[in-house]
Amino acid sequence: MIDARAFRDTLGRVPTGVSVITTKGADGALDGVTVGSFSSLSLDPPLVLWSLDKRANCYRAFVDCKAFVVNVLAEDQSELSRIFSSKTDRPWSDLEFALAPQTGAPQFPGCCAYLECAAEAVHPGGDHTIFIGRVLRLEPAMAGRPLLHFGGAYRRLDDDPVA
């Protein structure tokens, strides 16, 4: 039997990028969540995936959504990550964002990249659900460094490449 704390601590040794996934419901309600599980899945067709805890407050919004935006956070956006990782209501009226042109989901200024996605598939994954999105539009920033998470803390990317 694998101890849950040991499993979590071990996975914490794997550095991840930090993204906020957002959606806009059919009723116009906005929602979002911080994830470290975002990944590419396929080049042809262009697919991405991420996972969400079934107990998350925003779970129903994403299960029901038709589209979402992946906001790849920049290193100076740790506060945005904290807002969307909390269990409290999202302070949308206090946040600066635009609605993405194809999906209408929130897009935060200053991110490293944006991917607008149509919801493609949803799959069970233990206590999480795996969401697959088909990329409709992408917008990479030509400058800036990503926010990273490693060892239970936010980190910055070092500019020195490894030889």
Contact map, one row per residue, 1 for C-alpha under 8 A:
1110000000000000000000000000000000000000000000000000000000000000000000000000000000000000000000000000000000000000000000000000000000000000000000000000000000000000000
1111011000000000000000000000000000000000000000000000000000000000000000000000000000000000000000000000000000000000000000000000000000000000000000000000000000000000000
1111111000000000000000000000000000000000000000000000000000000000000000000000000000000000000000000000000000000000000000000000000000000000000000000000000000000000000
0111111100000000000000000000000000000000000000000000000000000000000000000000000000000000000000000000000000000000000000000000000000000000000000000000000000000000000
0011111110000000000000000000000000000000000000000000000000000000000000000000000000000000000000000000000000000000000000000000000000000000000000000000000000000000000
0111111111000000000000000000000000000000000000000000000000000000000000000000000000000000000000000000000000000000000000000000000000000000000000000000000000000000000
0111111111100000000000000000000000000000000000000000000000000000000000000000000000000000000000000000000000000000000000000000000000000000000000000000000000000000000
0001111111110000000000000000000000000000000000000000000000000000000000000000000000000000000000000000000000000000000000000000000000000000000000000000000000000000000
0000111111111000000000000000000000000000000000000000000000000000000000000000000000000000000000000000000000000000000000000000000000000000000000000000001000000000000
0000011111111100000000000000000000000000000000000000000000000000000000000000000000000000000000000000000000000000000000000000000000000000000000000000000000000000000
0000001111111100000000000000000000000000000000000000000000000000000000000000000000000000000000000000000000000000000000000000000000000000000000000000000000000000000
0000000111111110000000000000000000000000000000000000000000000000000000000000000000000000000000000000000000000000000000000000000000000000000000000000011100000000000
0000000011111110000000000000000000000000000000000000000000000000000000000000000000000000000000000000000000000000000000000000000000000000000000000000011000000000000
0000000001111111000000000000000000000000000000000000000000000000000000000000000000000000000000000000000000000000000000000000000000000000000000000000011000000000000
0000000000011111100000000000000000000000000000000000000000000000000000000000000000000000000000000000000000000000000000000000000000000000000000000001111000000000000
0000000000000111110000000000000000011000000000000000000000000000000000000000000000000000000000000000000000000000000000000000000000000000000000000001110000000000000
0000000000000011111000000000000000010100000000000000000000000000000000011000000000000000000000000000000000000000000000000000000000000000000000000111100000000000000
0000000000000001111100000000000001110100000000000000000000000000000000011000000010000000000000000000000000000000000000000000000000000000000000000111100000000000000
0000000000000000111110000000000001110100000000000000000000000000000001111000000010000000000000000000000000000000000000000000000000000000000000000000000000000000000
0000000000000000011111000000000111100000000000000000000000000000000001111000000010010000000000000000000000000000000000000000000000000000000000000000000000000000000
0000000000000000001111100000000111100000000000000000000000000000000111100000000000000000000000000000000000000000000000000000000000000000000000000000000000000000000
0000000000000000000111110000011110000000000000000000000000000000000111100000000000000000000000000000000011100000000000000000000000000000000000000000000000000000000
0000000000000000000011111000011100000000000000000000000000001100101110000000000000000000000000000000000111000000000000000000000000000000000000000000000000000000000
0000000000000000000001111111111000000000000000000000000000000000101100000000000000000000000000000000001111000000000000000000000000000000000000000000000000000000000
0000000000000000000000111111110000000000000000000000000000001001110000000000000000000000000000000000000000000000000000000000000000000000000000000000000000000000000
0000000000000000000000011111100000000000000000000000000000000000100000000000000000000000000000000000000000000000000000000000000000000000000000000000000000000000000
0000000000000000000000011111100000000000000000000000000000000000000000000000000000000000000000000000000000000000000000000000000000000000000000000000000000000000000
0000000000000000000000011111110000000000000000000000000000000000000000000000000000000000000000000000000000000000000000000000000000000000000000000000000000000000000
0000000000000000000000011111111000000000000000000000000000000000000000000000000000000000000000000000000000000000000000000000000000000000000000000000000000000000000
0000000000000000000001111001111100000000000000000000000000000000000000000000000000000000000100000000000011000000000000000000000000000000000000000000000000000000000
0000000000000000000001110000111110000000000000000000000001001000000000000000000000000000010000000000000000000000000000000000000000000000000000000000000000000000000
0000000000000000000111100000011111000000000000000000000001000000000000000000000000010000010000000000000000000000000000000000000000000000000000000000000000000000000
0000000000000000000111000000001111100000000000000000000001000000000000000000000000011000000000000000000000000000000000000000000000000000000000000000000000000000000
0000000000000000011110000000000111110000000000000000000000000000000000000000000011011000000000000000000000000000000000000000000000000000000000000000000000000000000
0000000000000000011110000000000011111100000000000111000000000000000000000000000000001000000000000000000000000000000000000000000000000000000000000000000000000000000
0000000000000001111000000000000001111100000000000000000000000000000000000000000000000000000000000000000000000000000000000000000000000000000000000000100000000000000
0000000000000001000000000000000000111110000000001110000000000000000000000000000000000000000000000000000000000000000000000000000000000000000000000000000000000000000
0000000000000000111000000000000000111111000000011110000000000000000000000000000000000000000000000000000000000000000000000000000000000000000000000000000000000000000
0000000000000000000000000000000000001111100000011100000000000000000000000000000000000000000000000000000000000000000000000000000000000000000000000000000000000000000
0000000000000000000000000000000000000111110000111000000000000000000000000000000000000000000000000000000000000000000000000000000000000000000000000000000000000000000
0000000000000000000000000000000000000011111001111000000000000000000000000000000000000000000000000000000000000000000000000000000000000000000000000000000000000000000
0000000000000000000000000000000000000001111111110000000000000000000000000000000000000000000000000000000000000000000000000000000000000000000000000000000000000000000
0000000000000000000000000000000000000000111111100000000000000000000000000000000000000000000000000000000000000000000000000000000000000000000000000000000000000000000
0000000000000000000000000000000000000000011111100000000000000000000000000000000000000000000000000000000000000000000000000000000000000000000000000000000000000000000
0000000000000000000000000000000000000000011111100000000000000000000000000000000000000000000000000000000000000000000000000000000000000100000000000000000000000000000
0000000000000000000000000000000000000000111111110000000000000000000000000000000000000000000000000000000000000000000000000000000000000110000000000000000000000000000
0000000000000000000000000000000000000001111111111000000000000000000000000000000000000000000000000000000000000000000000000000000000011110000000000000000000000000000
0000000000000000000000000000000000000111110001111100000000000000000000000000000000000000000000000000000000000000000000000000000000011110000000000000000000000000000
0000000000000000000000000000000000001111100000111110000000000000000000000000000000000000000000000000000000000000000000000000000001111000000000000000000000000000000
0000000000000000000000000000000000101110000000011111000000000000000000000000000000000000000000000000000000000000000000000000000001110000000000000000000000000000000
0000000000000000000000000000000000101100000000001111100000000000000000000000000000000000000000000000000000000000000000000000000111100000000000000000000000000000000
0000000000000000000000000000000000100000000000000111110100100000000000000000000000000000000000000000000000000000000000000000000111100000000000000000000000000000000
0000000000000000000000000000000000000000000000000011111100100000000000000000000000000000000000000000000000000000000000000000001110000000000000000000000000000000000
0000000000000000000000000000000000000000000000000001111100100000000000000000000000000000000000000000000000000000000000000000001110000000000000000000000000000000000
0000000000000000000000000000000000000000000000000000111110100000000000000000000000000000000000000000000000000000000000000000000000000000000000000000000000000000000
0000000000000000000000000000000000000000000000000001111111100000000000000000000000000010000000000000000000000000000000000000000000000000000000000000000000000000000
0000000000000000000000000000000000000000000000000000001111110000000000000000000000000010000000000000000000000000000000000000000000000000000000000000000000000000000
0000000000000000000000000000001110000000000000000000000111111100000000000000000000000000000000000000000000000000000000000000000000000000000000000000000000000000000
0000000000000000000000000000000000000000000000000001111111111110000000000000000000000000000000000000000000000000000000000000000000000000000000000000000000000000000
0000000000000000000000000000000000000000000000000000000011111111000000000000000000000000000000000000000000000000000000000000000000000000000000000000000000000000000
0000000000000000000000101000001000000000000000000000000001111111100000000000000000000000000000000000000000000000000000000000000000000000000000000000000000000000000
0000000000000000000000100000000000000000000000000000000001111111100000000000000000000000000000000000000000000000000000000000000000000000000000000000000000000000000
0000000000000000000000000000000000000000000000000000000000111111100000000000000000000000000000000000000000000000000000000100000000000000000000000000000000000000000
0000000000000000000000001000000000000000000000000000000000011111110000000000000000000000000000000000000000000000000000000000000000000000000000000000000000000000000
0000000000000000000000111100000000000000000000000000000000001111111100000000000000000000000000000000000000000000000000100000000000000000000000000000000000000000000
0000000000000000000000001000000000000000000000000000000000000001111100000000000000000000000000000000000000000000000001100000000000000000000000000000000000000000000
0000000000000000000000110000000000000000000000000000000000000000111110000000000000000000000000000000001010000000000111100000000000001000000000000000000000000000000
0000000000000000000011110000000000000000000000000000000000000000111111000000000000000000000000000000001010000000000111100000000000001000000000000000000000000000000
0000000000000000000011100000000000000000000000000000000000000000001111100000000000000000000000000001001011100000011110000000000000000000000000000000000000000000000
0000000000000000001111000000000000000000000000000000000000000000000111110000000000000000000000000000000000000000111110000000000000000000000000000000000000000000000
0000000000000000001111000000000000000000000000000000000000000000000011111000000000000000000000000000000000110011111000000000000000000000000000000000000000000000000
0000000000000000111100000000000000000000000000000000000000000000000001111100000000000000000000000000000000000011110000000000000000000000000000000100000000000000000
0000000000000000111100000000000000000000000000000000000000000000000000111110110010000000000000000000000000000111100000000000000000000000000000000110000000000000000
0000000000000000000000000000000000000000000000000000000000000000000000011111100000000000000000000000000000000111000000000000000000000000000000011110000000000000000
0000000000000000000000000000000000000000000000000000000000000000000000001111110000000000000000000000000000000000000000000000000000000000000000011111000000110000000
0000000000000000000000000000000000000000000000000000000000000000000000000111111000000000000000000000000000000000000000000000000000000000000000000010000000000000000
0000000000000000000000000000000000000000000000000000000000000000000000001111111110000000000000000000000000000010000000000000000000000000000000000010000000000000000
0000000000000000000000000000000000000000000000000000000000000000000000001011111111000000000000000000000000000000000000000000000000000000000000000010000001000000000
0000000000000000000000000000000000000000000000000000000000000000000000000001111111100000000000000000000000000000000000000000000000000000000000000000000000000000000
0000000000000000000000000000000000000000000000000000000000000000000000000000111111110000000000000000000000000000000000000000000000000000000000000000000000000000000
0000000000000000011100000000000001000000000000000000000000000000000000001000111111111000000000000000000000000000000000000000000000000000000000000000000000000000000
0000000000000000000000000000000001000000000000000000000000000000000000000000011111111100000000000000000000000000000000000000000000000000000000000000000000000000000
0000000000000000000000000000000000000000000000000000000000000000000000000000001111111100010000000000000000000000000000000000000000000000000000000000000000000000000
0000000000000000000100000000000111000000000000000000000000000000000000000000000111111100010000000000000000000000000000000000000000000000000000000000000000000000000
0000000000000000000000000000000011100000000000000000000000000000000000000000000011111110000000000000000000000000000000000000000000000000000000000000000000000000000
0000000000000000000000000000000000000000000000000000000000000000000000000000000001111111000000000000000000000000000000000000000000000000000000000000000000000000000
0000000000000000000000000000000000000000000000000000000110000000000000000000000000001111100000000000000000000000000000000000000000000000000000000000000000000000000
0000000000000000000000000000000000000000000000000000000000000000000000000000000000000111110000000000000000000000000000000000000000000000000000000000000000000000000
0000000000000000000000000000000000000000000000000000000000000000000000000000000000000011111000000000000000000000000000000000000000000000000000000000000000000000000
0000000000000000000000000000001100000000000000000000000000000000000000000000000000110001111100000000000000000000000000000000000000000000000000000000000000000000000
0000000000000000000000000000000000000000000000000000000000000000000000000000000000000000111111100000000000000000000000000000000000000000000000000000000000000000000
0000000000000000000000000000010000000000000000000000000000000000000000000000000000000000011111100000000000000000000000000000000000000000000000000000000000000000000
0000000000000000000000000000000000000000000000000000000000000000000000000000000000000000001111100000000000000000000000000000000000000000000000000000000000000000000
0000000000000000000000000000000000000000000000000000000000000000000000000000000000000000001111110000000000000000000000000000000000000000000000000000000000000000000
0000000000000000000000000000000000000000000000000000000000000000000000000000000000000000001111111000000000000000000000000000000000000000000000000000000000000000000
0000000000000000000000000000000000000000000000000000000000000000000000000000000000000000000001111100000000011000000000000000000000000000000000000000000000000000000
0000000000000000000000000000000000000000000000000000000000000000000000000000000000000000000000111110000001111000000000000000000000000000000000000000000000000000000
0000000000000000000000000000000000000000000000000000000000000000000000000000000000000000000000011111000001111000000000000000000000000000000000000000000000000000000
0000000000000000000000000000000000000000000000000000000000000000000000000000000000000000000000001111101111100000000000000000000000000000000000000000000000000000000
0000000000000000000000000000000000000000000000000000000000000000000010000000000000000000000000000111111111100000000100000000000000000000000000000000000000000000000
0000000000000000000000000000000000000000000000000000000000000000000000000000000000000000000000000011111100000000000000000000000000000000000000000000000000000000000
0000000000000000000000000000000000000000000000000000000000000000000000000000000000000000000000000001111100000000000100000000000000000001100000000000000000000000000
0000000000000000000000010000000000000000000000000000000000000000001110000000000000000000000000000011111110000000000111000000000000000000000000000000000000000000000
0000000000000000000000110000000000000000000000000000000000000000000000000000000000000000000000000011111111000000000000000000000000000000000000000000000000000000000
0000000000000000000001110000010000000000000000000000000000000000001110000000000000000000000000000011001111100000000000000000000000000000000000000000000000000000000
0000000000000000000001110000010000000000000000000000000000000000000010000000000000000000000000001111000111110000000000000000000000000000000000000000000000000000000
0000000000000000000001000000000000000000000000000000000000000000000010100000000000000000000000001111000011111000010000000000000000000000000000000000000000000000000
0000000000000000000000000000000000000000000000000000000000000000000000100000000000000000000000011100000001111110000000000000000000000000000000000000000000000000000
0000000000000000000000000000000000000000000000000000000000000000000000000000000000000000000000011100000000111110000000000000000000000000000000000000000000000000000
0000000000000000000000000000000000000000000000000000000000000000000000001100000000000000000000000000000000011111000000000000000000000000000000000000000000000000000
0000000000000000000000000000000000000000000000000000000000000000000000111100100000000000000000000000000000011111110000000000000000000000000010000000000000000000000
0000000000000000000000000000000000000000000000000000000000000000000000111100000000000000000000000000000000000111110000000000000000000000000111111100000000000000000
0000000000000000000000000000000000000000000000000000000000000000000001111000000000000000000000000000000000000011111000000000000000000000011110000000000000000000000
0000000000000000000000000000000000000000000000000000000000000000000011110000000000000000000000000000000000100011111100000000000000000000011100000000000000000000000
0000000000000000000000000000000000000000000000000000000000000000000011100000000000000000000000000000000000000000111110000000000000000011111000000000000000000000000
0000000000000000000000000000000000000000000000000000000000000000001111000000000000000000000000000001011000000000011111000000000000000011110000000000000000000000000
0000000000000000000000000000000000000000000000000000000000000000001111000000000000000000000000000000001000000000001111100000000000001111100000000000000000000000000
0000000000000000000000000000000000000000000000000000000000000000011100000000000000000000000000000000001000000000000111110000000000001111000000000000000000000000000
0000000000000000000000000000000000000000000000000000000000000000111100000000000000000000000000000000000000000000000011111000000000111100000000000000000000000000000
0000000000000000000000000000000000000000000000000000000000000000000000000000000000000000000000000000000000000000000001111100000000111100000000000000000000000000000
0000000000000000000000000000000000000000000000000000000000000000000000000000000000000000000000000000000000000000000000111110000000111000000000000000000000000000000
0000000000000000000000000000000000000000000000000000000000000010000000000000000000000000000000000000000000000000000000011111000011110000000000000000000000000000000
0000000000000000000000000000000000000000000000000000000000000000000000000000000000000000000000000000000000000000000000001111100011100000000000000000000000000000000
0000000000000000000000000000000000000000000000000000000000000000000000000000000000000000000000000000000000000000000000000111110111000000000000000000000000000000000
0000000000000000000000000000000000000000000000000000000000000000000000000000000000000000000000000000000000000000000000000011111111000000000000000000000000000000000
0000000000000000000000000000000000000000000000000000000000000000000000000000000000000000000000000000000000000000000000000001111110000000000000000000000000000000000
0000000000000000000000000000000000000000000000000000110000000000000000000000000000000000000000000000000000000000000000000000111110000000000000000000000000000000000
0000000000000000000000000000000000000000000000000011110000000000000000000000000000000000000000000000000000000000000000000001111111000000000000000000000000000000000
0000000000000000000000000000000000000000000000000011110000000000000000000000000000000000000000000000000000000000000000000111111111100000000000000000000000000000000
0000000000000000000000000000000000000000000000001111000000000000000000000000000000000000000000000000000000000000000000000111100111110000000000000000000000000000000
0000000000000000000000000000000000000000000000001111000000000000000000000000000000000000000000000000000000000000000000111110000011111000000000000000000000000000000
0000000000000000000000000000000000000000000000111100000000000000000000000000000000000000000000000000000000000000000000111100000001111100000000000000000000000000000
0000000000000000000000000000000000000000000000111000000000000000001100000000000000000000000000000000000000000000000011111000000000111110000000000000000000000000000
0000000000000000000000000000000000000000000011110000000000000000000000000000000000000000000000000000000000000000000011110000000000011111000000000000000000000000000
0000000000000000000000000000000000000000000001110000000000000000000000000000000000000000000000000000000000000000001111000000000000001111110000000000000000000000000
0000000000000000000000000000000000000000000000000000000000000000000000000000000000000000000000000000010000000000001111000000000000000111110000000000000000000000000
0000000000000000000000000000000000000000000000000000000000000000000000000000000000000000000000000000010000000000001110000000000000000011111000000000000000000000000
0000000000000000000000000000000000000000000000000000000000000000000000000000000000000000000000000000000000000000111100000000000000000011111100000000000000000000000
0000000000000000000000000000000000000000000000000000000000000000000000000000000000000000000000000000000000000000111000000000000000000000111110000000000000000000000
0000000000000000000000000000000000000000000000000000000000000000000000000000000000000000000000000000000000000001110000000000000000000000011111000000000000000000000
0000000000000000000000000000000000000000000000000000000000000000000000000000000000000000000000000000000000000011100000000000000000000000001111110000000000000000000
0000000000000000000000000000000000000000000000000000000000000000000000000000000000000000000000000000000000000001000000000000000000000000000111110000000000000000000
0000000000000000000000000000000000000000000000000000000000000000000000000000000000000000000000000000000000000001000000000000000000000000000011111000000000000000000
0000000000000000000000000000000000000000000000000000000000000000000000000110000000000000000000000000000000000001000000000000000000000000000011111100000000000000000
0000000000000000000000000000000000000000000000000000000000000000000000000110000000000000000000000000000000000001000000000000000000000000000000111110000000011000000
0000000000000000110000000000000000000000000000000000000000000000000000011110000000000000000000000000000000000001000000000000000000000000000000011111000000011000000
0000000000000000110000000000000000000000000000000000000000000000000000001111110000000000000000000000000000000000000000000000000000000000000000001111100001111000000
0000000000000011110000000000000000000000000000000000000000000000000000000010000000000000000000000000000000000000000000000000000000000000000000000111110001111000000
0000000000000011110000000000000000010000000000000000000000000000000000000000000000000000000000000000000000000000000000000000000000000000000000000011111111100000000
0000000000011111000000000000000000000000000000000000000000000000000000000000000000000000000000000000000000000000000000000000000000000000000000000001111111100000000
0000000010011110000000000000000000000000000000000000000000000000000000000000000000000000000000000000000000000000000000000000000000000000000000000000111110000000000
0000000000010000000000000000000000000000000000000000000000000000000000000000000000000000000000000000000000000000000000000000000000000000000000000000111111000000000
0000000000000000000000000000000000000000000000000000000000000000000000000000000000000000000000000000000000000000000000000000000000000000000000000000111111100000000
0000000000000000000000000000000000000000000000000000000000000000000000000000010000000000000000000000000000000000000000000000000000000000000000000011110111110000000
0000000000000000000000000000000000000000000000000000000000000000000000000010000000000000000000000000000000000000000000000000000000000000000000000011110011111000000
0000000000000000000000000000000000000000000000000000000000000000000000000010000000000000000000000000000000000000000000000000000000000000000000001111000001111100000
0000000000000000000000000000000000000000000000000000000000000000000000000000000000000000000000000000000000000000000000000000000000000000000000001111000000111110000
0000000000000000000000000000000000000000000000000000000000000000000000000000000000000000000000000000000000000000000000000000000000000000000000000000000000011111100
0000000000000000000000000000000000000000000000000000000000000000000000000000000000000000000000000000000000000000000000000000000000000000000000000000000000001111100
0000000000000000000000000000000000000000000000000000000000000000000000000000000000000000000000000000000000000000000000000000000000000000000000000000000000000111110
0000000000000000000000000000000000000000000000000000000000000000000000000000000000000000000000000000000000000000000000000000000000000000000000000000000000000111111
0000000000000000000000000000000000000000000000000000000000000000000000000000000000000000000000000000000000000000000000000000000000000000000000000000000000000001111
0000000000000000000000000000000000000000000000000000000000000000000000000000000000000000000000000000000000000000000000000000000000000000000000000000000000000000111
